[in-house]
Amino acid sequence: MAGHREAPREIVRAACARYGEDTVVDWCLALLSGEISGEDAYGADLPKLVAITGSENPGGWSTPVDPVNFYWVRVWAARALLYAWRDDAVDVLRGAASDPAWRVREHVARITAHRELGQLVDALLPMLEHELPRVRAAAVRAVGVAGEYEHAEAIEPLRQDPDQAVRAAVDRALEKLSTRLDRPLH
């Protein structure tokens, strides 16, 4: 089919089948932590980037790639951790929770929720005040899935958020917390 691109899940699964999940996770952690820079990812380490994105030029940019776009390497590495995993990734994700790029932080919140990583919830709390509603909502969802009783207090004020999607995420997150912890939150 013309123009068809595989889903990220399938691309990462194929990379794991070819190189091994540990190797793919190692690449993601190196890209996400900056051990492999954006410049190197588009240079000497391009095969690693190709493996996790399925493209020789995942951003579709002209070459050389403008350094302003190098943060995407960290976004793609974080996204791949939704599909390839090893528990030691938590330490790198903790650092990535304060990445300068909001898309990276949003993915850390998504991974926290997807993998129920309670040990990362405290690192996500600053995202509850992020200027972008989608980042706030991702952090709220992660708190609902992986947080503890004391985290309910952190998301409660977002019931008054100006964005309806954030308010809805708070309601669902508080309900999930209450159900998962098997106790009322008030």
Backbone bond lengths (Angstrom), bond angles and torsions (degrees), N, CA, C in turn:
res aa  C-N    CA-C-N  psi(-1)  N-CA   C-N-CA  omega(-1)  CA-C   N-CA-C  phi
1 M - - - 1.448 - - 1.530 107.93 -
2 A 1.302 116.55 128.84 1.460 121.75 -178.06 1.522 110.21 -66.90
3 G 1.328 115.67 135.33 1.450 120.51 176.83 1.528 114.05 77.51
4 H 1.324 117.69 -0.96 1.463 120.30 -179.45 1.515 110.24 -74.30
5 R 1.305 114.79 132.43 1.461 121.22 176.24 1.509 108.34 -123.15
6 E 1.307 115.29 139.48 1.459 119.05 178.34 1.527 109.99 -66.43
7 A 1.311 114.46 152.22 1.457 120.54 176.32 1.525 109.30 -70.25
8 P 1.342 117.06 150.55 1.469 119.80 178.96 1.532 113.29 -51.49
9 R 1.320 117.15 -40.13 1.468 120.80 179.50 1.527 110.89 -56.78
10 E 1.318 116.13 -45.21 1.468 120.11 -178.38 1.523 111.84 -69.63
11 I 1.313 116.20 -37.57 1.471 120.87 178.32 1.524 110.16 -62.69
12 V 1.333 116.14 -46.51 1.464 119.93 -178.98 1.525 110.51 -68.61
13 R 1.310 117.96 -39.03 1.477 120.00 176.56 1.522 110.95 -61.05
14 A 1.316 116.30 -40.73 1.475 119.87 178.44 1.528 110.35 -64.81
15 A 1.331 116.90 -40.79 1.471 120.39 178.15 1.523 110.29 -62.87
16 C 1.321 116.82 -41.04 1.469 120.92 178.77 1.528 110.98 -65.40
17 A 1.326 116.52 -39.34 1.467 120.00 178.35 1.525 110.56 -64.54
18 R 1.318 116.11 -37.15 1.469 119.90 -176.65 1.531 112.84 -80.64
19 Y 1.331 117.31 -42.94 1.464 120.97 -171.94 1.530 113.91 -109.25
20 G 1.321 116.79 -16.06 1.461 121.61 -175.11 1.515 109.98 98.33
21 E 1.317 116.40 139.63 1.463 120.33 -176.73 1.528 111.85 -61.82
22 D 1.329 118.03 -40.07 1.470 119.54 179.47 1.522 111.56 -59.88
23 T 1.319 116.92 -41.59 1.462 120.65 179.95 1.526 110.66 -64.97
24 V 1.322 116.38 -43.96 1.468 120.23 179.61 1.530 109.90 -63.56
25 V 1.313 117.45 -43.10 1.470 120.03 178.14 1.526 109.51 -63.34
26 D 1.326 117.69 -42.08 1.474 120.10 177.00 1.522 111.03 -56.09
27 W 1.329 117.12 -44.51 1.468 120.66 179.39 1.523 110.15 -62.75
28 C 1.327 116.36 -45.52 1.471 119.90 -179.22 1.520 110.94 -60.53
29 L 1.322 116.69 -43.11 1.462 119.84 -179.26 1.523 110.70 -66.33
30 A 1.331 116.76 -38.64 1.474 120.28 178.44 1.529 110.79 -66.35
31 L 1.319 117.61 -39.90 1.466 121.69 178.36 1.530 110.73 -69.80
32 L 1.318 116.66 -43.90 1.455 121.33 -176.72 1.521 112.03 -68.20
33 S 1.311 116.70 -36.50 1.468 120.61 -178.05 1.527 112.88 -82.22
34 G 1.334 116.94 -12.51 1.454 120.49 -177.42 1.518 112.95 90.03
35 E 1.330 117.22 -0.12 1.463 120.33 175.11 1.533 109.20 -56.75
36 I 1.333 115.59 -39.28 1.463 121.42 168.81 1.528 105.46 -104.91
37 S 1.317 116.84 114.74 1.459 121.25 -177.03 1.530 110.89 -71.93
38 G 1.312 115.57 164.47 1.460 120.09 175.24 1.513 111.58 -59.43
39 E 1.328 115.99 -39.49 1.461 120.28 178.67 1.527 110.76 -62.39
40 D 1.322 117.13 -45.32 1.469 120.59 178.90 1.525 111.38 -67.16
41 A 1.336 116.29 -33.98 1.461 119.52 -179.81 1.525 110.99 -62.84
42 Y 1.326 115.91 -32.44 1.463 120.25 176.87 1.528 111.69 -92.22
43 G 1.314 116.76 2.09 1.466 121.59 179.95 1.513 110.38 -119.19
44 A 1.317 115.23 -111.60 1.457 121.44 -174.37 1.530 113.33 -59.58
45 D 1.326 117.16 -32.36 1.465 120.34 -177.30 1.530 112.96 -98.66
46 L 1.325 117.60 18.04 1.465 121.41 -179.21 1.527 113.25 -53.25
47 P 1.345 120.51 -39.41 1.475 118.59 179.44 1.537 113.11 -57.08
48 K 1.314 117.70 -31.55 1.467 120.59 178.46 1.523 110.11 -69.78
49 L 1.319 116.22 -42.90 1.463 120.94 178.36 1.529 110.08 -64.77
50 V 1.324 116.59 -42.39 1.468 121.11 178.21 1.528 109.94 -60.02
51 A 1.327 116.38 -41.99 1.467 120.44 -177.82 1.525 112.07 -61.50
52 I 1.338 117.54 -40.24 1.471 118.78 -175.99 1.519 113.68 -89.18
53 T 1.350 117.30 -13.22 1.474 119.73 -179.74 1.524 112.88 -113.11
54 G 1.333 116.90 -20.82 1.454 120.39 -178.67 1.515 113.88 79.01
55 S 1.339 117.44 14.84 1.459 120.51 -176.40 1.520 110.97 -142.69
56 E 1.323 115.73 142.85 1.469 121.38 174.42 1.530 111.15 -68.80
57 N 1.335 115.87 -25.18 1.462 121.46 178.79 1.527 107.52 -142.73
58 P 1.347 116.06 76.62 1.463 119.20 -172.83 1.521 115.00 -58.58
59 G 1.308 118.45 -26.94 1.462 120.04 178.38 1.515 112.78 -86.46
60 G 1.319 116.29 -13.82 1.456 120.54 -177.79 1.512 112.96 70.39
61 W 1.348 116.29 25.11 1.456 120.70 -175.60 1.513 111.61 -88.69
62 S 1.331 115.05 157.59 1.459 119.82 173.31 1.529 107.59 -71.97
63 T 1.317 114.86 156.18 1.470 118.58 -179.47 1.517 109.53 -104.75
64 P 1.297 119.44 145.57 1.459 123.21 -1.47 1.518 111.53 -71.36
65 V 1.329 115.29 153.30 1.460 120.71 -178.57 1.524 109.26 -68.39
66 D 1.310 115.65 134.27 1.459 121.31 177.40 1.527 108.64 -64.84
67 P 1.320 118.15 127.24 1.465 120.63 -178.81 1.530 114.40 -54.76
68 V 1.322 117.56 -22.69 1.464 119.70 177.99 1.532 110.55 -60.65
69 N 1.334 117.51 -23.10 1.463 121.45 -178.69 1.524 114.14 -94.33
70 F 1.311 117.56 -0.49 1.461 119.75 -176.97 1.530 113.19 -62.11
71 Y 1.322 117.97 -25.19 1.467 119.64 179.86 1.529 111.81 -60.95
72 W 1.341 116.70 -24.87 1.467 119.74 179.92 1.520 111.79 -59.19
73 V 1.314 117.30 -29.49 1.466 121.15 177.68 1.528 109.14 -58.32
74 R 1.331 117.02 -41.36 1.459 121.26 179.27 1.533 110.94 -70.18
75 V 1.323 116.14 -36.43 1.472 120.07 177.09 1.525 109.57 -61.82
76 W 1.336 117.09 -49.17 1.463 120.58 -178.19 1.520 111.46 -64.92
77 A 1.323 117.38 -36.35 1.465 120.74 178.35 1.533 109.74 -65.63
78 A 1.330 116.44 -43.22 1.463 119.79 177.98 1.525 110.22 -63.49
79 R 1.317 116.81 -44.69 1.471 120.07 179.65 1.519 110.87 -57.93
80 A 1.321 116.92 -40.37 1.469 120.42 -179.53 1.529 111.49 -62.48
81 L 1.336 117.12 -28.40 1.465 119.82 179.34 1.529 112.92 -71.21
82 L 1.310 117.09 -8.00 1.467 119.62 170.07 1.532 109.66 -70.13
83 Y 1.327 117.38 -24.04 1.469 121.84 -171.69 1.522 113.94 -117.21
84 A 1.300 118.22 -19.53 1.461 123.25 176.30 1.524 106.02 -126.46
85 W 1.312 117.40 136.50 1.454 117.59 -170.24 1.519 112.41 -148.14
86 R 1.319 112.63 151.77 1.462 123.03 169.19 1.526 105.60 -154.60
87 D 1.304 117.55 139.45 1.465 121.22 -172.39 1.527 114.65 -57.99
88 D 1.337 117.75 -28.15 1.466 118.38 -179.52 1.527 113.01 -71.81
89 A 1.316 117.54 -2.93 1.465 121.09 175.95 1.535 111.19 -67.86
90 V 1.317 116.96 -20.64 1.467 121.01 -177.12 1.522 111.51 -56.41
91 D 1.315 117.67 -40.82 1.465 119.86 -177.85 1.529 111.92 -63.21
92 V 1.320 117.06 -42.55 1.463 120.65 178.26 1.530 109.83 -67.91
93 L 1.322 116.97 -39.76 1.463 120.29 178.68 1.528 111.32 -63.87
94 R 1.305 117.02 -35.77 1.469 120.04 178.08 1.529 109.32 -59.30
95 G 1.327 116.44 -44.18 1.461 119.83 176.84 1.520 112.19 -67.02
96 A 1.329 116.60 -38.16 1.465 121.34 -178.72 1.525 112.13 -70.11
97 A 1.315 117.58 -16.19 1.472 120.71 177.52 1.523 111.56 -63.80
98 S 1.326 117.31 -16.68 1.467 120.32 176.11 1.532 111.31 -116.92
99 D 1.319 116.60 23.03 1.465 121.53 177.51 1.528 109.50 -56.93
100 P 1.339 117.92 145.75 1.466 119.33 178.18 1.531 113.73 -63.63
101 A 1.319 117.49 -23.22 1.470 120.92 -178.26 1.533 110.15 -90.51
102 W 1.314 116.50 122.84 1.460 120.00 -177.61 1.524 112.38 -62.49
103 R 1.332 117.85 -32.30 1.465 119.55 179.82 1.531 111.54 -64.53
104 V 1.312 116.70 -33.87 1.467 120.40 176.59 1.526 108.94 -66.42
105 R 1.328 116.57 -47.21 1.470 120.31 -180.00 1.527 110.96 -60.73
106 E 1.328 115.82 -41.58 1.467 119.50 178.56 1.529 110.33 -60.00
107 H 1.327 117.22 -41.44 1.465 119.95 178.83 1.532 111.67 -67.04
108 V 1.315 117.43 -35.39 1.467 119.33 175.75 1.530 109.30 -60.18
109 A 1.314 116.96 -42.45 1.472 120.25 177.55 1.528 110.50 -63.85
110 R 1.321 117.50 -42.26 1.468 120.93 178.71 1.526 111.12 -61.88
111 I 1.326 116.54 -43.18 1.470 120.83 178.81 1.523 109.76 -64.83
112 T 1.327 116.75 -41.66 1.468 120.83 178.89 1.523 110.61 -57.35
113 A 1.316 116.58 -44.43 1.463 120.58 178.41 1.526 110.82 -69.02
114 H 1.311 117.09 -47.43 1.469 122.05 -176.69 1.529 111.63 -59.52
115 R 1.310 116.59 -41.33 1.464 121.66 -174.93 1.535 112.91 -101.73
116 E 1.355 115.80 3.07 1.458 122.00 178.02 1.532 111.32 53.48
117 L 1.317 115.67 55.36 1.459 123.07 -174.58 1.528 110.70 -94.48
118 G 1.302 115.74 78.59 1.457 121.20 -178.67 1.520 113.55 -55.67
119 Q 1.323 116.67 -28.81 1.462 120.14 -178.48 1.528 112.35 -69.51
120 L 1.319 118.44 -9.67 1.468 121.26 179.02 1.528 113.42 -101.68
121 V 1.307 117.60 -9.57 1.470 120.06 -172.68 1.527 111.72 -57.55
122 D 1.323 118.43 -44.78 1.467 119.32 -179.42 1.531 111.86 -59.36
123 A 1.325 117.15 -34.93 1.473 120.89 179.25 1.525 111.63 -68.67
124 L 1.326 117.12 -20.71 1.468 121.13 -179.29 1.529 113.23 -87.10
125 L 1.300 117.67 -17.53 1.466 120.35 -173.39 1.528 113.84 -55.41
126 P 1.344 120.33 -37.24 1.476 118.32 176.09 1.533 113.04 -60.02
127 M 1.332 117.85 -24.95 1.465 120.73 179.31 1.523 111.99 -67.57
128 L 1.320 117.43 -18.78 1.455 120.49 179.63 1.527 111.68 -65.00
129 E 1.330 116.83 -16.12 1.467 121.53 178.72 1.523 112.25 -108.83
130 H 1.332 117.34 11.92 1.462 120.62 -177.90 1.524 110.75 -65.29
131 E 1.315 116.25 149.29 1.470 120.90 -178.08 1.524 112.81 -67.31
132 L 1.334 118.33 -26.75 1.471 120.63 -177.87 1.528 111.43 -92.29
133 P 1.327 117.17 126.08 1.462 120.11 179.66 1.524 113.62 -56.19
134 R 1.319 118.31 -36.94 1.468 119.30 -176.96 1.523 111.46 -65.96
135 V 1.327 117.79 -31.30 1.461 120.86 176.81 1.528 109.39 -72.76
136 R 1.330 116.91 -44.06 1.471 119.91 176.97 1.522 110.34 -59.33
137 A 1.334 116.56 -45.22 1.468 120.30 -178.11 1.538 111.29 -64.58
138 A 1.314 117.64 -40.15 1.475 120.35 178.65 1.526 110.21 -62.89
139 A 1.326 117.03 -41.55 1.465 120.75 178.54 1.526 110.60 -65.49
140 V 1.314 117.07 -42.12 1.471 121.16 178.60 1.531 109.93 -61.21
141 R 1.329 117.17 -45.27 1.472 120.01 179.54 1.528 110.65 -60.26
142 A 1.326 116.57 -41.67 1.465 120.34 179.54 1.528 110.88 -63.29
143 V 1.325 116.99 -40.93 1.463 120.34 177.45 1.528 109.82 -61.80
144 G 1.320 117.05 -41.62 1.466 120.16 179.73 1.511 112.93 -62.75
145 V 1.307 116.77 -37.07 1.462 121.05 -177.15 1.525 112.15 -83.25
146 A 1.332 117.28 -37.75 1.463 119.95 -169.23 1.525 114.53 -120.46
147 G 1.325 117.91 -5.29 1.454 120.61 -175.15 1.516 113.86 -78.63
148 E 1.309 114.36 178.33 1.459 122.90 178.42 1.529 108.71 -117.88
149 Y 1.306 115.34 176.84 1.470 122.29 -176.94 1.528 111.67 -49.99
150 E 1.337 116.48 -46.01 1.466 119.96 -175.68 1.530 112.84 -67.34
151 H 1.329 118.17 -17.32 1.466 120.68 179.47 1.532 112.28 -77.70
152 A 1.309 117.29 -18.43 1.469 120.04 178.57 1.525 110.10 -58.89
153 E 1.320 116.47 -38.18 1.467 121.38 -179.89 1.533 111.32 -61.75
154 A 1.324 116.77 -32.83 1.472 120.52 -178.50 1.530 112.09 -71.03
155 I 1.334 116.56 -33.76 1.474 117.81 -177.24 1.526 112.83 -94.11
156 E 1.300 117.59 -17.41 1.472 122.02 -178.74 1.532 113.01 -51.07
157 P 1.351 119.69 -44.90 1.474 118.94 -178.95 1.535 113.61 -61.19
158 L 1.319 116.99 -21.92 1.465 119.42 -179.74 1.531 112.66 -75.77
159 R 1.308 117.28 -0.62 1.478 119.95 170.83 1.523 109.61 -62.29
160 Q 1.339 116.26 -22.07 1.462 122.38 179.61 1.527 112.01 -102.04
161 D 1.318 117.38 13.65 1.464 121.27 -178.34 1.530 109.65 -58.59
162 P 1.323 117.67 145.01 1.474 119.36 178.13 1.530 113.11 -66.81
163 D 1.320 117.41 -19.63 1.468 120.58 -177.62 1.534 110.49 -95.96
164 Q 1.331 115.69 126.94 1.462 121.17 -177.05 1.529 111.59 -62.68
165 A 1.326 118.15 -37.45 1.469 120.69 -178.92 1.526 110.89 -64.33
166 V 1.313 117.02 -36.74 1.463 120.77 177.42 1.529 109.37 -67.47
167 R 1.323 116.71 -44.84 1.478 119.91 179.47 1.528 110.50 -59.71
168 A 1.328 116.68 -42.80 1.468 120.52 178.67 1.528 110.80 -64.81
169 A 1.322 116.75 -39.28 1.470 120.52 178.52 1.528 110.22 -63.21
170 V 1.322 116.85 -37.62 1.469 120.56 178.72 1.527 109.93 -63.73
171 D 1.326 117.07 -46.75 1.471 119.72 179.81 1.522 111.09 -58.36
172 R 1.339 116.62 -45.83 1.470 120.26 179.44 1.530 111.18 -65.91
173 A 1.330 116.12 -41.00 1.468 120.00 -178.27 1.528 110.52 -64.56
174 L 1.324 118.07 -43.36 1.464 120.51 179.75 1.524 110.95 -65.17
175 E 1.325 115.62 -38.31 1.468 119.39 176.33 1.529 110.79 -63.97
176 K 1.342 116.81 -44.48 1.470 120.26 178.61 1.519 111.42 -62.47
177 L 1.331 116.25 -44.11 1.463 119.96 178.52 1.523 110.77 -58.76
178 S 1.300 116.53 -48.73 1.459 120.73 -178.45 1.529 110.90 -60.53
179 T 1.317 116.69 -44.96 1.466 121.24 -180.00 1.526 110.98 -66.64
180 R 1.306 116.13 -47.55 1.477 120.55 -176.54 1.526 111.14 -65.58
181 L 1.314 116.82 -39.14 1.462 120.81 -179.09 1.528 112.01 -85.76
182 D 1.329 115.56 -8.40 1.460 123.04 178.18 1.531 111.34 55.49
183 R 1.329 114.17 47.80 1.461 119.61 177.32 1.519 109.50 -160.71
184 P 1.318 116.46 150.70 1.467 119.04 175.68 1.527 109.39 -69.20
185 L 1.308 116.23 152.71 1.452 120.89 -177.33 1.516 113.40 -94.98
186 H 1.312 117.15 -5.57 1.486 119.56 179.71 1.496 109.84 -118.36
